[in-house]
Amino acid sequence: MLNWTKRGRARQSQLKADAARVEQSTISGKAAPLHKYLDERYADAVVLTFAEIEDLVGFALPALARLSDDWWTMPDLDASWPRFADAWILAHRTARPNLQARTVSFERAF
């Protein structure tokens, strides 16, 4: 009767292990300062300009980030680790770009 709780715990353990592996690779990546910044914010939404993001990470965003919403909202799953999107995904946030205003709202994912 309690087999479903055992399976749930096993699944949670696996998810935590996967997240730890991803987090370890991302934190050492180029986007680590952005991850740290977003992870340490208490606000449910953090709005940053492209220039502020570039100041945080220390390099210019790729041209595609300025031209396509998809760069922010649909990370390339086939990309080699670490992916830039992992910076906000692992901080439990979603990215909502406003390309015209050159800003990105990072909203807490509940």
C-alpha positions as CSV (number, residue, x, y, z in Angstrom):
1,M,0.0,0.0,0.0
2,L,2.9,2.4,0.7
3,N,4.8,1.5,-2.4
4,W,3.9,4.8,-4.1
5,T,5.6,6.7,-1.3
6,K,8.8,4.7,-1.8
7,R,8.7,5.4,-5.5
8,G,8.1,9.1,-4.9
9,R,11.1,9.3,-2.6
10,A,13.3,7.5,-5.0
11,R,12.2,9.8,-7.8
12,Q,12.9,12.9,-5.7
13,S,16.4,11.5,-4.9
14,Q,17.1,11.1,-8.5
15,L,15.8,14.6,-9.4
16,K,18.0,16.1,-6.6
17,A,21.1,14.2,-7.9
18,D,20.4,15.4,-11.5
19,A,19.9,18.9,-10.3
20,A,23.2,18.8,-8.3
21,R,25.1,17.6,-11.4
22,V,23.6,20.3,-13.5
23,E,24.1,23.0,-10.9
24,Q,27.8,22.0,-10.4
25,S,28.5,22.3,-14.1
26,T,26.6,25.6,-14.4
27,I,28.0,27.3,-11.4
28,S,31.5,26.8,-12.9
29,G,30.3,28.2,-16.3
30,K,30.4,31.6,-17.8
31,A,26.9,32.5,-16.6
32,A,27.8,31.7,-12.9
33,P,27.6,35.3,-11.8
34,L,24.1,35.7,-13.3
35,H,23.0,32.5,-11.5
36,K,24.5,33.7,-8.2
37,Y,22.8,37.1,-8.6
38,L,19.4,35.7,-9.4
39,D,19.6,32.9,-6.8
40,E,20.3,35.4,-4.0
41,R,17.4,37.8,-4.8
42,Y,14.3,37.5,-2.6
43,A,12.0,39.3,-5.1
44,D,9.7,37.2,-7.1
45,A,10.6,39.2,-10.2
46,V,14.0,40.7,-11.1
47,V,14.3,42.9,-14.2
48,L,17.7,43.4,-15.7
49,T,18.8,45.3,-18.8
50,F,21.0,43.6,-21.3
51,A,23.8,45.9,-20.2
52,E,23.4,44.8,-16.6
53,I,23.5,41.2,-17.5
54,E,26.6,41.8,-19.6
55,D,28.2,43.6,-16.6
56,L,27.4,40.7,-14.4
57,V,28.8,38.0,-16.6
58,G,31.7,40.0,-18.0
59,F,31.0,39.5,-21.7
60,A,28.6,40.6,-24.4
61,L,25.5,38.7,-25.0
62,P,25.3,36.9,-28.4
63,A,23.5,38.7,-31.2
64,L,20.7,36.1,-31.1
65,A,19.9,37.1,-27.5
66,R,19.1,40.6,-28.7
67,L,17.0,39.3,-31.7
68,S,15.0,36.3,-30.5
69,D,12.7,35.7,-27.6
70,D,13.4,32.0,-28.1
71,W,17.0,32.4,-27.0
72,W,15.7,33.3,-23.6
73,T,12.6,31.1,-23.4
74,M,13.5,27.9,-25.2
75,P,17.1,26.9,-24.3
76,D,18.9,24.6,-26.7
77,L,18.6,21.1,-25.1
78,D,21.4,19.8,-27.3
79,A,23.9,22.5,-26.2
80,S,27.0,21.3,-24.5
81,W,27.1,21.9,-20.8
82,P,26.8,24.4,-19.3
83,R,24.0,26.2,-21.1
84,F,23.6,29.9,-20.4
85,A,19.9,29.4,-19.7
86,D,20.9,27.2,-16.7
87,A,21.8,30.4,-14.9
88,W,18.1,31.3,-14.4
89,I,16.6,27.8,-14.6
90,L,18.7,26.6,-11.6
91,A,17.8,29.8,-9.8
92,H,14.2,28.6,-10.2
93,R,13.2,31.4,-12.5
94,T,11.8,31.9,-16.0
95,A,13.1,34.5,-18.4
96,R,10.7,36.9,-20.1
97,P,12.5,39.1,-22.5
98,N,11.4,42.5,-23.8
99,L,13.6,42.9,-26.9
100,Q,12.4,46.4,-27.7
101,A,13.2,47.7,-24.2
102,R,16.4,45.5,-24.0
103,T,15.4,44.0,-20.7
104,V,14.7,40.6,-19.3
105,S,12.3,39.8,-16.4
106,F,13.4,36.8,-14.4
107,E,10.3,35.6,-12.6
108,R,10.3,33.0,-9.8
109,A,8.9,29.7,-11.0
110,F,6.7,28.2,-8.3
